[in-house]
Every structure is written in C-alpha cells, then in structure tokens.
Amino acid sequence: MSEEKPRRREVALFATCLVDLVRPDIGFDVARLVLDAGFKVVVPPLQTCCGQPNYNGGDKSGAMAMARRNIDLLMPYEYVVVPSGSCGGMIAHHYPELLSGDTVYAGRARRLAERVYELSRFLVDVADYQPSRRLEGTVTYHDACAGLRELGIKSGPRTLLERAGAQVVESGQAEACCGFGGTFCIKYPDISNAMLERKVADIEATGAATVVAGELGCLMNIEGKLHRTGRPIAARHFAQLLAPEQKS
C-alpha cells in the first residue's frame, strides 16, 4: 500500500470522544495552543473513537477495525496530537500490538506510533512552547493513570503551567488513581467512590484553587465529586488554562 509523505508542520488533532461529545471547548483550546506554537492544525473530519472501549471490553476485532481506520486517516500527517494520555497510549502502544500479525498494517501502526504525541509532550518536546497566556495563583496536578504509566507523562504539564506563571503545589497522592478507569467506576462503584473520596481529600489538602489534569475522564469524575460535596475547587484540563485568549 502506497503512502503519502507526511505533510510538514501540519498537526492532526485527534480530538477523542469525550472532548468531542462532552467538552468540545477543550478541543478548540487545544487547537489554539498548537496554532500558537507555530503549527497548522487539521482536524480529520472522519475520525471516530480510538477503539479503547472495545479493546478494554474484550472486543478485539472491533478494536482492530477502528485501529485500521484511524491509521488510514492519520498517516498523512507529520504529527498527531492527542489531548488524552489514554487515547494516545491506545494509538501509540496498543495499535502495534493489536496489528502485529497484519501484513498490511503492522508496519504502518509502528510508523504512526512514532508520530503520536500527547499534547503536553508535543508542546514541550517538539515545539518548546512558551505560553503566551499568563496565569496566577496555585494549582495542583493529577497524574492520570494511562498517561503516566503508558506514556510517562509527568513533568510536561507542570512545566507548561509553571512557564505560564502558575504555582504548582504537589499533592500527597498525585499519582493515585481517581477511581474512574472507564467502566471500572460502573462495575465497582463502591470501590471507585472510596478511591475518589481519598483523591479529592488529598486535592483539598493542598489548598490549591484548581486541580488540573490532561485526561477529561478523570476531570469529569473529580469535578463531579467536588461539586457534590461542596468543595469550591475548579477542575480544568491544562489546555483550558494555557490556551491563548480568543480574539473578539
């Protein structure tokens, strides 16, 4: 199968299902960040799910079908940026595993994996981005499980927040799971809730006004608990805080 040469300085934004369907404003914030870093942003219009729900639910054939579709869609671009460590990990790590026996797609999956970047890693490691937006006050950062353990996302978001002027206060359990875990919170609600209560108590103890993460699923889970328990702490994706202000 012939392939186009990657389009230089063009970034394909893989928006993710949650961003697209629940918080599309984050997708626009991500696009403004990448534009501010000096790259052209393209949102492939036929993108759908990365296939992670299928993969985690045991539907291997469905996950493979989605992987092939996304590989075809994303291969023309030099960079693929994903505002989610779990979706980025699915494409970068699990696509090559899923398609290792596919004579047509195995090599393509490996090549695509080399072009896939979680947003903070792209901004720090590729673009060396210096935020144009200035932040004040204190924030604490939650390390989402998939981004931390599959992609090693740890220092990048903190670096960007500090470059923008925010004071990052570390919590005692920044790397502890919030209890979301996709279908985990549905299958094991009592365990999930206990983990979440411990997480929000840890966040509250920092005294930070905002908890920041790079994973919308975690943020929705944490934000819901903060709201239900009356804790006046905002929950934001780091793209929401760092994106340049929209021009009127």
N, C-alpha and C positions, 0 to 999 in steps of 0.2 A: 504494500500500500504506500503510495507516494504521499509526502507531507509537504506543506508549505514551510518555508523558512520562517522562523519566529519574527514577528513584527517588532522592530526595535523601539524601545521606550514606550511601548503600549502595555498597559496593565489590564488584564482581565479581572474584573471583580466578581468573585463567586460569593453571592450575597448571603446564602444559607436560607433555609426555610423559615426559621424563627424570625430572622431580621425582615425577610420579605413579607411575611404574613402578620407578624405581631408588632414589630418596631421598625418599619421601613425608614423612619427618620435616621436611624443609625447607619443604614446603607448610604444615605446622602452625605452623612458626616464622613464616612469612610472615603467616599469619592472626593470630597473637598480636601481631605488630608492628602490623598495621593496626588491630586492636582497641584496642591500647594508644594508638594515635594518635587515637582517638575516633570511629572509623567502624565501621559494621556490615559484616561480611564475609559474602558469599554466594558459594558455590561452585556455579555452574550444573552440575547433575548430568549433562547430556548432552554436555558439552564433550569434544572429542577433540583430534586433532593440529591445529596451526595451518596445516598444509599445506606447511611449508617443505621437507621432504624431496622432496615431489612437484615443487615449484617448482624446486628446485636440480637435480633429476634430469631435467627436461625434460617432466614430465607436467603441462602447463599446464591441461588440462581437469580433472584431478583436484584440482589446487590451487585452481582456481576453485570447484569444488563444495564444497570444505572452507571456503573463504572465505565463500561464501553461507550455509552452515550456521552458522558462527561469528558472522557478522553478525546473523542472526536471533536467536541465543542471547544475544548481548551488548548489543544495542541498548537494552534497557530500563534499563540501569544508568548512573548518572552518571559513574562512574569504572570503568575496567578496569585492574587492576594485574597485571603480569606479572613474575615473578622471573627474567627472562632477556632480555637485550638482543636476541638473535637472533630469538626468537619475538615480542617486542614490535615489532621492526623489520619483521617479516613482516606483522603486522596493520596497523601504522601507515603503512608506506610501500608495501609490495607489493600489499596488497589494493586500494587505489585504482588502482594501475597495471593490475593484472590485470582489474579490472572496469570500466575506464574506458568501454568500449563497451556496457555493460549498462544499458539504460534504467531498469531497476528498482533495481539495486544500486549503481550508480556513486555517486550522492549519499549513499546510506547508508554506503558504505565510507568516504567522506570524513568524514562526521559521526562515525562510530565512531573514526576515526583521531585525532580531536581529544580523545577520552576515554581513550585508551590511554596508560598510564604504566608505564615500567619502575619496579621497586619503589623504588630509591633516589631517583629523580626525584619520585615521588609523596610519599615521606616528607619530602623536603627542600622541594620547591617548592609542594606543596599543603598538607601537614599541618604543616610547620615542626616536625617531630618532634624532641623532646629525649629520647634514650634513657633509660629508667628503669634499665636494667642497666648496671653499671659493669664496665669492662674494665681489665686491667693487662697490661703487657708490650708487646713490639714485634710489629708485623705488617707485611707488605709486600703491596701490591695489584697484581694482574694485570689489565690493561685488556683485556677480551675484544674481539675484532675487531669483531663486529657491533654491540655496544652502543656502542663508541667511535665507529665510523665512520658508522653509520646513525642513532644517537640522540644522539650527543655525550655519552655517559655517561663522566664523568671525575672531577669534583670531588665529586659527591654521595656516593658510598660512603665516600670518605675523610673527608668532613665528618661523617658519621654515626659512623664509628669514632672520630674524634677527640673528638666530643661525648661519647662513652661513656668516654673516658679512655685509649684505646689510643694508643700512639706509632706512627705510620705512617712506616716507613722506605722511601724510594723505591729501587727497583732501577734498574740502568742501562738496562734494556730492558723497562720496564713495558708499553709499547705494542706490543712484538713478539709476533707470533703464537706460540702454544704448539705449533702443528703439528697440532691436532685437525681443525678445519674440516669436521666431519661426515664425509662419505665421502672427504674428502681423505686422511685417515690410512690408509684402506683401499686407495685407488688408488695412493698414493705412500708406502708405509710407510718406505722408507729416508730420503726427504727429511723426512717427518714426524718420524721419530726424531731426526734431526740437529737439527731445529728445537727439539724438546723437550729434548734434552740441553743445548743452549745456554740454554734458558729456565730449567731447574732449576739450572744452574750459576750463573746470574745471581741467582736467588732465594736460593741458598745463600750467595752473597757478601754479602748484606745482613745476615746474622746474625740475621734475624727468626725467631721460633719458629713463625710461622704465615703461610702465603700465603693471601690472601683474594681472592675474585672474585665476580662476580654471575652467572656462567654455569656451570651444572653440567657441561656437556660439557667445558669447559676444565679444571675442577677434577678430574673423573674422570681425564682424560689426565695432568695434572700429578701428581696423587696416586699414580697407578699407577707413574709413573717414579720418584718419590721413594721409594716402597716397594721397588721392585725394586732400586734402587741403595743402599738402606740409609741414606738421608738422613733424620734424625729431625726432619722438618718437617711440621707438620699442614697440611692443605688444607681450607678451610672457605668456604662461602657466607656472605656478610656477615649474612644473616638468622639463621644459626645462632649467631653471636656476639652479636647485638643483641637477639634476642627475649627478652622477659621470662621469668623462670623459671616453670615450670609449678607451680601451687599443688597441694599434696598434698591 
